Amino acid sequence: MADRFHVHGYVIESVQAVRKSVQSTLSPRAKGILKSHHRLLNPPADSLPDKSKTQLIQLLAFSPILREVWEWKESFSRWYDYSPNFDVARLCFIRWCQQGEGIEHEAVQNALKTMRNWEEEIVNPSLPLDERDSRRTA
């Protein structure tokens, strides 16, 4: 759970759950656009080519909550990838959780609950695996 692939994947699952709930409320044309380009919501925005960035902007315009959860995902990637030390990572994690608390969607709230249970392992992925397992609460 605490390696980058799994942690980021869990955040992506939340984004996609929000996308699916938003998609069901859209017009058929908008629904088709969102469904066919949903993978653009997953990678960091700065890794996308210009054409994909333009399509992403279109997707995010469909719903304020979709934009909000996508921005939450982007902020996760920034702090998780670039925190220089444990103290900064912990502070960023706390702020990121607070940002997520403002997103009123069950998928985000469930992700936050899991992330908080794994906080130690997420903010300090260099802990030995046996020490991580002994500290895990859920």
VMD Tcl script that builds the backbone (N, CA, C; Angstrom):
set m [mol new atoms 414]
animate dup $m
set s [atomselect $m all]
$s set {name element resname resid chain x y z} {
  {N N MET 1 A 0.816 -1.203 0.000}
  {CA C MET 1 A 0.000 0.000 0.000}
  {C C MET 1 A 0.855 1.261 0.000}
  {N N ALA 2 A 1.963 1.299 0.683}
  {CA C ALA 2 A 2.671 2.563 0.869}
  {C C ALA 2 A 3.672 2.886 -0.234}
  {N N ASP 3 A 3.826 2.000 -1.225}
  {CA C ASP 3 A 4.713 2.397 -2.314}
  {C C ASP 3 A 3.973 3.379 -3.222}
  {N N ARG 4 A 4.731 4.143 -3.981}
  {CA C ARG 4 A 4.170 5.218 -4.788}
  {C C ARG 4 A 3.073 4.723 -5.722}
  {N N PHE 5 A 3.279 3.604 -6.361}
  {CA C PHE 5 A 2.309 3.067 -7.308}
  {C C PHE 5 A 0.949 2.836 -6.643}
  {N N HIS 6 A 0.944 2.184 -5.493}
  {CA C HIS 6 A -0.321 1.860 -4.832}
  {C C HIS 6 A -0.993 3.082 -4.211}
  {N N VAL 7 A -0.204 3.947 -3.605}
  {CA C VAL 7 A -0.773 5.142 -2.985}
  {C C VAL 7 A -1.389 6.038 -4.047}
  {N N HIS 8 A -0.653 6.295 -5.099}
  {CA C HIS 8 A -1.171 7.145 -6.169}
  {C C HIS 8 A -2.375 6.478 -6.837}
  {N N GLY 9 A -2.331 5.169 -6.994}
  {CA C GLY 9 A -3.455 4.440 -7.581}
  {C C GLY 9 A -4.732 4.610 -6.785}
  {N N TYR 10 A -4.600 4.648 -5.477}
  {CA C TYR 10 A -5.772 4.821 -4.626}
  {C C TYR 10 A -6.394 6.207 -4.827}
  {N N VAL 11 A -5.559 7.210 -4.996}
  {CA C VAL 11 A -6.051 8.565 -5.262}
  {C C VAL 11 A -6.735 8.603 -6.634}
  {N N ILE 12 A -6.137 7.953 -7.617}
  {CA C ILE 12 A -6.717 7.893 -8.963}
  {C C ILE 12 A -8.090 7.215 -8.928}
  {N N GLU 13 A -8.234 6.168 -8.131}
  {CA C GLU 13 A -9.530 5.503 -8.005}
  {C C GLU 13 A -10.600 6.489 -7.535}
  {N N SER 14 A -10.238 7.377 -6.644}
  {CA C SER 14 A -11.186 8.392 -6.168}
  {C C SER 14 A -11.576 9.343 -7.286}
  {N N VAL 15 A -10.591 9.771 -8.054}
  {CA C VAL 15 A -10.866 10.665 -9.184}
  {C C VAL 15 A -11.825 9.983 -10.150}
  {N N GLN 16 A -11.567 8.733 -10.457}
  {CA C GLN 16 A -12.413 8.024 -11.418}
  {C C GLN 16 A -13.814 7.755 -10.860}
  {N N ALA 17 A -13.928 7.540 -9.579}
  {CA C ALA 17 A -15.262 7.363 -8.975}
  {C C ALA 17 A -16.072 8.652 -9.076}
  {N N VAL 18 A -15.428 9.778 -8.828}
  {CA C VAL 18 A -16.103 11.069 -8.978}
  {C C VAL 18 A -16.476 11.272 -10.444}
  {N N ARG 19 A -15.555 10.958 -11.341}
  {CA C ARG 19 A -15.832 11.092 -12.772}
  {C C ARG 19 A -17.067 10.297 -13.178}
  {N N LYS 20 A -17.175 9.071 -12.702}
  {CA C LYS 20 A -18.336 8.239 -13.051}
  {C C LYS 20 A -19.630 8.834 -12.510}
  {N N SER 21 A -19.585 9.371 -11.310}
  {CA C SER 21 A -20.815 9.956 -10.758}
  {C C SER 21 A -21.200 11.227 -11.503}
  {N N VAL 22 A -20.218 12.017 -11.911}
  {CA C VAL 22 A -20.476 13.228 -12.689}
  {C C VAL 22 A -20.985 12.849 -14.077}
  {N N GLN 23 A -20.352 11.886 -14.671}
  {CA C GLN 23 A -20.690 11.451 -16.026}
  {C C GLN 23 A -22.158 11.097 -16.159}
  {N N SER 24 A -22.707 10.475 -15.141}
  {CA C SER 24 A -24.108 10.042 -15.201}
  {C C SER 24 A -25.089 11.216 -15.193}
  {N N THR 25 A -24.618 12.409 -14.878}
  {CA C THR 25 A -25.499 13.579 -14.818}
  {C C THR 25 A -25.411 14.450 -16.070}
  {N N LEU 26 A -24.520 14.104 -16.986}
  {CA C LEU 26 A -24.251 14.951 -18.136}
  {C C LEU 26 A -25.141 14.618 -19.334}
  {N N SER 27 A -25.154 15.534 -20.280}
  {CA C SER 27 A -25.849 15.287 -21.546}
  {C C SER 27 A -25.157 14.132 -22.262}
  {N N PRO 28 A -25.850 13.475 -23.184}
  {CA C PRO 28 A -25.215 12.354 -23.894}
  {C C PRO 28 A -23.899 12.730 -24.577}
  {N N ARG 29 A -23.823 13.899 -25.186}
  {CA C ARG 29 A -22.592 14.317 -25.863}
  {C C ARG 29 A -21.454 14.505 -24.857}
  {N N ALA 30 A -21.736 15.237 -23.784}
  {CA C ALA 30 A -20.717 15.473 -22.750}
  {C C ALA 30 A -20.312 14.158 -22.084}
  {N N LYS 31 A -21.293 13.303 -21.836}
  {CA C LYS 31 A -21.010 11.994 -21.240}
  {C C LYS 31 A -20.039 11.207 -22.122}
  {N N GLY 32 A -20.269 11.228 -23.422}
  {CA C GLY 32 A -19.398 10.518 -24.353}
  {C C GLY 32 A -17.985 11.075 -24.364}
  {N N ILE 33 A -17.873 12.387 -24.317}
  {CA C ILE 33 A -16.549 13.021 -24.296}
  {C C ILE 33 A -15.798 12.636 -23.019}
  {N N LEU 34 A -16.468 12.738 -21.892}
  {CA C LEU 34 A -15.822 12.418 -20.616}
  {C C LEU 34 A -15.429 10.944 -20.563}
  {N N LYS 35 A -16.318 10.089 -21.028}
  {CA C LYS 35 A -16.037 8.656 -20.989}
  {C C LYS 35 A -14.867 8.289 -21.903}
  {N N SER 36 A -14.829 8.862 -23.089}
  {CA C SER 36 A -13.782 8.486 -24.043}
  {C C SER 36 A -12.403 9.050 -23.686}
  {N N HIS 37 A -12.371 10.101 -22.882}
  {CA C HIS 37 A -11.087 10.719 -22.527}
  {C C HIS 37 A -10.784 10.637 -21.027}
  {N N HIS 38 A -11.446 9.739 -20.319}
  {CA C HIS 38 A -11.307 9.691 -18.860}
  {C C HIS 38 A -9.881 9.436 -18.385}
  {N N ARG 39 A -9.075 8.787 -19.196}
  {CA C ARG 39 A -7.694 8.489 -18.762}
  {C C ARG 39 A -6.832 9.744 -18.649}
  {N N LEU 40 A -7.265 10.826 -19.270}
  {CA C LEU 40 A -6.507 12.082 -19.161}
  {C C LEU 40 A -6.517 12.637 -17.742}
  {N N LEU 41 A -7.444 12.168 -16.916}
  {CA C LEU 41 A -7.525 12.641 -15.529}
  {C C LEU 41 A -6.436 12.019 -14.651}
  {N N ASN 42 A -5.816 10.938 -15.105}
  {CA C ASN 42 A -4.895 10.183 -14.259}
  {C C ASN 42 A -3.472 10.732 -14.165}
  {N N PRO 43 A -2.790 10.998 -15.271}
  {CA C PRO 43 A -1.383 11.418 -15.153}
  {C C PRO 43 A -1.255 12.865 -14.678}
  {N N PRO 44 A -0.072 13.233 -14.204}
  {CA C PRO 44 A 0.146 14.641 -13.859}
  {C C PRO 44 A -0.068 15.517 -15.092}
  {N N ALA 45 A -0.699 16.646 -14.911}
  {CA C ALA 45 A -1.020 17.541 -16.031}
  {C C ALA 45 A 0.229 17.957 -16.787}
  {N N ASP 46 A 1.307 18.178 -16.077}
  {CA C ASP 46 A 2.513 18.661 -16.757}
  {C C ASP 46 A 3.186 17.586 -17.614}
  {N N SER 47 A 2.728 16.351 -17.526}
  {CA C SER 47 A 3.288 15.285 -18.365}
  {C C SER 47 A 2.502 15.092 -19.664}
  {N N LEU 48 A 1.383 15.796 -19.791}
  {CA C LEU 48 A 0.528 15.638 -20.971}
  {C C LEU 48 A 1.011 16.514 -22.133}
  {N N PRO 49 A 0.868 16.010 -23.355}
  {CA C PRO 49 A 1.141 16.869 -24.519}
  {C C PRO 49 A 0.078 17.966 -24.615}
  {N N ASP 50 A 0.361 19.007 -25.372}
  {CA C ASP 50 A -0.542 20.161 -25.452}
  {C C ASP 50 A -1.961 19.785 -25.859}
  {N N LYS 51 A -2.126 18.920 -26.844}
  {CA C LYS 51 A -3.461 18.523 -27.294}
  {C C LYS 51 A -4.245 17.866 -26.149}
  {N N SER 52 A -3.578 17.011 -25.397}
  {CA C SER 52 A -4.230 16.341 -24.264}
  {C C SER 52 A -4.564 17.329 -23.153}
  {N N LYS 53 A -3.706 18.320 -22.945}
  {CA C LYS 53 A -4.001 19.352 -21.937}
  {C C LYS 53 A -5.264 20.116 -22.310}
  {N N THR 54 A -5.435 20.406 -23.583}
  {CA C THR 54 A -6.636 21.098 -24.054}
  {C C THR 54 A -7.873 20.238 -23.808}
  {N N GLN 55 A -7.768 18.944 -24.090}
  {CA C GLN 55 A -8.883 18.025 -23.842}
  {C C GLN 55 A -9.166 17.921 -22.346}
  {N N LEU 56 A -8.127 17.898 -21.526}
  {CA C LEU 56 A -8.297 17.834 -20.074}
  {C C LEU 56 A -9.062 19.051 -19.568}
  {N N ILE 57 A -8.713 20.219 -20.062}
  {CA C ILE 57 A -9.423 21.444 -19.661}
  {C C ILE 57 A -10.911 21.323 -19.979}
  {N N GLN 58 A -11.226 20.745 -21.130}
  {CA C GLN 58 A -12.624 20.536 -21.509}
  {C C GLN 58 A -13.315 19.591 -20.518}
  {N N LEU 59 A -12.648 18.518 -20.140}
  {CA C LEU 59 A -13.230 17.563 -19.193}
  {C C LEU 59 A -13.498 18.219 -17.842}
  {N N LEU 60 A -12.533 18.980 -17.369}
  {CA C LEU 60 A -12.658 19.595 -16.046}
  {C C LEU 60 A -13.743 20.668 -16.009}
  {N N ALA 61 A -14.097 21.202 -17.172}
  {CA C ALA 61 A -15.155 22.217 -17.237}
  {C C ALA 61 A -16.547 21.609 -17.070}
  {N N PHE 62 A -16.663 20.301 -17.156}
  {CA C PHE 62 A -17.970 19.657 -17.031}
  {C C PHE 62 A -18.544 19.738 -15.615}
  {N N SER 63 A -17.671 19.846 -14.607}
  {CA C SER 63 A -18.179 19.784 -13.238}
  {C C SER 63 A -17.188 20.388 -12.245}
  {N N PRO 64 A -17.691 21.239 -11.343}
  {CA C PRO 64 A -16.806 21.791 -10.299}
  {C C PRO 64 A -16.207 20.710 -9.394}
  {N N ILE 65 A -16.982 19.686 -9.053}
  {CA C ILE 65 A -16.433 18.664 -8.152}
  {C C ILE 65 A -15.385 17.814 -8.870}
  {N N LEU 66 A -15.557 17.601 -10.162}
  {CA C LEU 66 A -14.544 16.868 -10.914}
  {C C LEU 66 A -13.242 17.662 -10.943}
  {N N ARG 67 A -13.336 18.951 -11.175}
  {CA C ARG 67 A -12.132 19.799 -11.151}
  {C C ARG 67 A -11.499 19.771 -9.756}
  {N N GLU 68 A -12.334 19.848 -8.735}
  {CA C GLU 68 A -11.831 19.885 -7.363}
  {C C GLU 68 A -11.085 18.604 -7.002}
  {N N VAL 69 A -11.650 17.453 -7.351}
  {CA C VAL 69 A -10.992 16.196 -7.009}
  {C C VAL 69 A -9.740 15.996 -7.869}
  {N N TRP 70 A -9.753 16.481 -9.096}
  {CA C TRP 70 A -8.556 16.407 -9.939}
  {C C TRP 70 A -7.446 17.290 -9.355}
  {N N GLU 71 A -7.775 18.493 -8.910}
  {CA C GLU 71 A -6.784 19.370 -8.280}
  {C C GLU 71 A -6.230 18.738 -7.006}
  {N N TRP 72 A -7.074 18.041 -6.275}
  {CA C TRP 72 A -6.654 17.322 -5.068}
  {C C TRP 72 A -5.649 16.235 -5.443}
  {N N LYS 73 A -5.922 15.518 -6.534}
  {CA C LYS 73 A -5.005 14.497 -7.030}
  {C C LYS 73 A -3.673 15.123 -7.441}
  {N N GLU 74 A -3.733 16.250 -8.125}
  {CA C GLU 74 A -2.506 16.935 -8.555}
  {C C GLU 74 A -1.680 17.389 -7.345}
  {N N SER 75 A -2.340 17.900 -6.323}
  {CA C SER 75 A -1.593 18.354 -5.145}
  {C C SER 75 A -0.964 17.167 -4.415}
  {N N PHE 76 A -1.629 16.016 -4.444}
  {CA C PHE 76 A -1.033 14.820 -3.852}
  {C C PHE 76 A 0.288 14.492 -4.539}
  {N N SER 77 A 0.270 14.471 -5.856}
  {CA C SER 77 A 1.487 14.130 -6.608}
  {C C SER 77 A 2.619 15.095 -6.292}
  {N N ARG 78 A 2.292 16.375 -6.190}
  {CA C ARG 78 A 3.341 17.369 -5.914}
  {C C ARG 78 A 3.999 17.127 -4.563}
  {N N TRP 79 A 3.217 17.003 -3.506}
  {CA C TRP 79 A 3.863 16.861 -2.200}
  {C C TRP 79 A 4.491 15.485 -2.053}
  {N N TYR 80 A 3.857 14.461 -2.579}
  {CA C TYR 80 A 4.377 13.109 -2.400}
  {C C TYR 80 A 5.710 12.929 -3.133}
  {N N ASP 81 A 5.818 13.512 -4.303}
  {CA C ASP 81 A 7.029 13.348 -5.100}
  {C C ASP 81 A 8.160 14.286 -4.704}
  {N N TYR 82 A 7.832 15.419 -4.106}
  {CA C TYR 82 A 8.859 16.445 -3.924}
  {C C TYR 82 A 9.128 16.874 -2.486}
  {N N SER 83 A 8.533 16.228 -1.503}
  {CA C SER 83 A 8.835 16.592 -0.116}
  {C C SER 83 A 10.268 16.212 0.200}
  {N N PRO 84 A 11.060 17.174 0.687}
  {CA C PRO 84 A 12.488 16.900 0.904}
  {C C PRO 84 A 12.793 16.067 2.139}
  {N N ASN 85 A 11.835 16.017 3.099}
  {CA C ASN 85 A 12.102 15.254 4.314}
  {C C ASN 85 A 10.783 14.873 4.989}
  {N N PHE 86 A 10.902 14.081 6.049}
  {CA C PHE 86 A 9.738 13.555 6.753}
  {C C PHE 86 A 8.848 14.664 7.312}
  {N N ASP 87 A 9.435 15.678 7.928}
  {CA C ASP 87 A 8.639 16.743 8.546}
  {C C ASP 87 A 7.815 17.502 7.509}
  {N N VAL 88 A 8.421 17.806 6.383}
  {CA C VAL 88 A 7.703 18.500 5.310}
  {C C VAL 88 A 6.624 17.582 4.746}
  {N N ALA 89 A 6.953 16.306 4.560}
  {CA C ALA 89 A 5.970 15.357 4.032}
  {C C ALA 89 A 4.765 15.242 4.964}
  {N N ARG 90 A 5.009 15.186 6.255}
  {CA C ARG 90 A 3.900 15.072 7.209}
  {C C ARG 90 A 3.017 16.317 7.162}
  {N N LEU 91 A 3.619 17.495 7.138}
  {CA C LEU 91 A 2.853 18.738 7.052}
  {C C LEU 91 A 2.039 18.783 5.756}
  {N N CYS 92 A 2.663 18.415 4.659}
  {CA C CYS 92 A 1.956 18.417 3.368}
  {C C CYS 92 A 0.824 17.395 3.369}
  {N N PHE 93 A 1.055 16.243 3.982}
  {CA C PHE 93 A 0.016 15.222 4.073}
  {C C PHE 93 A -1.190 15.758 4.840}
  {N N ILE 94 A -0.943 16.421 5.947}
  {CA C ILE 94 A -2.026 16.990 6.758}
  {C C ILE 94 A -2.806 18.017 5.945}
  {N N ARG 95 A -2.105 18.888 5.246}
  {CA C ARG 95 A -2.775 19.906 4.423}
  {C C ARG 95 A -3.560 19.261 3.287}
  {N N TRP 96 A -2.994 18.225 2.689}
  {CA C TRP 96 A -3.675 17.528 1.601}
  {C C TRP 96 A -4.961 16.866 2.116}
  {N N CYS 97 A -4.906 16.273 3.291}
  {CA C CYS 97 A -6.107 15.680 3.888}
  {C C CYS 97 A -7.162 16.747 4.160}
  {N N GLN 98 A -6.737 17.900 4.652}
  {CA C GLN 98 A -7.680 18.996 4.890}
  {C C GLN 98 A -8.328 19.447 3.583}
  {N N GLN 99 A -7.540 19.510 2.527}
  {CA C GLN 99 A -8.090 19.859 1.215}
  {C C GLN 99 A -9.166 18.832 0.817}
  {N N GLY 100 A -8.882 17.564 1.013}
  {CA C GLY 100 A -9.828 16.505 0.672}
  {C C GLY 100 A -11.096 16.526 1.513}
  {N N GLU 101 A -10.978 16.954 2.761}
  {CA C GLU 101 A -12.156 17.031 3.629}
  {C C GLU 101 A -13.220 17.962 3.060}
  {N N GLY 102 A -12.793 18.932 2.261}
  {CA C GLY 102 A -13.734 19.869 1.661}
  {C C GLY 102 A -14.433 19.340 0.425}
  {N N ILE 103 A -14.060 18.158 -0.029}
  {CA C ILE 103 A -14.672 17.569 -1.217}
  {C C ILE 103 A -15.778 16.625 -0.769}
  {N N GLU 104 A -16.981 16.998 -1.069}
  {CA C GLU 104 A -18.134 16.236 -0.589}
  {C C GLU 104 A -18.483 15.118 -1.562}
  {N N HIS 105 A -17.683 14.058 -1.475}
  {CA C HIS 105 A -17.950 12.856 -2.272}
  {C C HIS 105 A -17.484 11.654 -1.463}
  {N N GLU 106 A -18.284 10.620 -1.451}
  {CA C GLU 106 A -17.999 9.441 -0.642}
  {C C GLU 106 A -16.650 8.799 -1.003}
  {N N ALA 107 A -16.321 8.760 -2.275}
  {CA C ALA 107 A -15.061 8.130 -2.695}
  {C C ALA 107 A -13.857 8.856 -2.107}
  {N N VAL 108 A -13.924 10.170 -2.067}
  {CA C VAL 108 A -12.813 10.959 -1.511}
  {C C VAL 108 A -12.735 10.737 -0.003}
  {N N GLN 109 A -13.868 10.758 0.660}
  {CA C GLN 109 A -13.866 10.567 2.110}
  {C C GLN 109 A -13.360 9.176 2.489}
  {N N ASN 110 A -13.738 8.166 1.703}
  {CA C ASN 110 A -13.232 6.815 1.954}
  {C C ASN 110 A -11.729 6.735 1.719}
  {N N ALA 111 A -11.246 7.388 0.684}
  {CA C ALA 111 A -9.804 7.403 0.417}
  {C C ALA 111 A -9.060 8.080 1.559}
  {N N LEU 112 A -9.610 9.168 2.050}
  {CA C LEU 112 A -8.961 9.868 3.170}
  {C C LEU 112 A -8.867 8.984 4.407}
  {N N LYS 113 A -9.919 8.241 4.669}
  {CA C LYS 113 A -9.901 7.349 5.832}
  {C C LYS 113 A -8.761 6.334 5.703}
  {N N THR 114 A -8.629 5.742 4.532}
  {CA C THR 114 A -7.555 4.781 4.299}
  {C C THR 114 A -6.187 5.452 4.391}
  {N N MET 115 A -6.061 6.613 3.777}
  {CA C MET 115 A -4.777 7.320 3.796}
  {C C MET 115 A -4.362 7.674 5.224}
  {N N ARG 116 A -5.310 8.082 6.027}
  {CA C ARG 116 A -4.974 8.413 7.421}
  {C C ARG 116 A -4.522 7.172 8.181}
  {N N ASN 117 A -5.141 6.025 7.891}
  {CA C ASN 117 A -4.732 4.784 8.535}
  {C C ASN 117 A -3.301 4.388 8.154}
  {N N TRP 118 A -2.865 4.818 6.998}
  {CA C TRP 118 A -1.538 4.481 6.483}
  {C C TRP 118 A -0.598 5.686 6.509}
  {N N GLU 119 A -0.937 6.707 7.258}
  {CA C GLU 119 A -0.169 7.953 7.249}
  {C C GLU 119 A 1.327 7.738 7.456}
  {N N GLU 120 A 1.690 7.000 8.448}
  {CA C GLU 120 A 3.105 6.796 8.762}
  {C C GLU 120 A 3.863 6.217 7.571}
  {N N GLU 121 A 3.264 5.216 6.937}
  {CA C GLU 121 A 3.915 4.565 5.807}
  {C C GLU 121 A 3.947 5.467 4.570}
  {N N ILE 122 A 2.931 6.299 4.410}
  {CA C ILE 122 A 2.864 7.183 3.250}
  {C C ILE 122 A 3.869 8.318 3.365}
  {N N VAL 123 A 3.936 8.934 4.531}
  {CA C VAL 123 A 4.851 10.079 4.672}
  {C C VAL 123 A 6.292 9.642 4.893}
  {N N ASN 124 A 6.490 8.388 5.250}
  {CA C ASN 124 A 7.844 7.887 5.464}
  {C C ASN 124 A 7.993 6.526 4.784}
  {N N PRO 125 A 8.000 6.505 3.443}
  {CA C PRO 125 A 8.054 5.220 2.747}
  {C C PRO 125 A 9.360 4.465 2.927}
  {N N SER 126 A 10.352 5.055 3.592}
  {CA C SER 126 A 11.622 4.360 3.789}
  {C C SER 126 A 11.615 3.462 5.035}
  {N N LEU 127 A 10.522 3.449 5.797}
  {CA C LEU 127 A 10.442 2.545 6.945}
  {C C LEU 127 A 10.589 1.103 6.473}
  {N N PRO 128 A 11.285 0.269 7.211}
  {CA C PRO 128 A 11.355 -1.153 6.847}
  {C C PRO 128 A 9.952 -1.772 6.845}
  {N N LEU 129 A 9.714 -2.724 5.959}
  {CA C LEU 129 A 8.383 -3.307 5.823}
  {C C LEU 129 A 7.862 -3.908 7.124}
  {N N ASP 130 A 8.707 -4.590 7.888}
  {CA C ASP 130 A 8.221 -5.190 9.122}
  {C C ASP 130 A 7.801 -4.125 10.130}
  {N N GLU 131 A 8.474 -2.989 10.140}
  {CA C GLU 131 A 8.096 -1.900 11.034}
  {C C GLU 131 A 6.793 -1.256 10.569}
  {N N ARG 132 A 6.611 -1.146 9.265}
  {CA C ARG 132 A 5.363 -0.613 8.725}
  {C C ARG 132 A 4.195 -1.488 9.150}
  {N N ASP 133 A 4.332 -2.790 8.975}
  {CA C ASP 133 A 3.236 -3.708 9.301}
  {C C ASP 133 A 2.860 -3.656 10.767}
  {N N SER 134 A 3.837 -3.469 11.648}
  {CA C SER 134 A 3.535 -3.433 13.075}
  {C C SER 134 A 2.826 -2.146 13.477}
  {N N ARG 135 A 2.947 -1.093 12.662}
  {CA C ARG 135 A 2.318 0.190 12.992}
  {C C ARG 135 A 0.970 0.383 12.314}
  {N N ARG 136 A 0.670 -0.453 11.334}
  {CA C ARG 136 A -0.557 -0.282 10.555}
  {C C ARG 136 A -1.769 -0.515 11.458}
  {N N THR 137 A -2.773 0.364 11.313}
  {CA C THR 137 A -3.954 0.255 12.173}
  {C C THR 137 A -5.171 -0.270 11.432}
  {N N ALA 138 A -5.082 -0.396 10.113}
  {CA C ALA 138 A -6.246 -0.914 9.379}
  {C C ALA 138 A -5.787 -1.621 8.124}
}
mol reanalyze $m
mol bondsrecalc $m
mol representation Tube
mol addrep $m
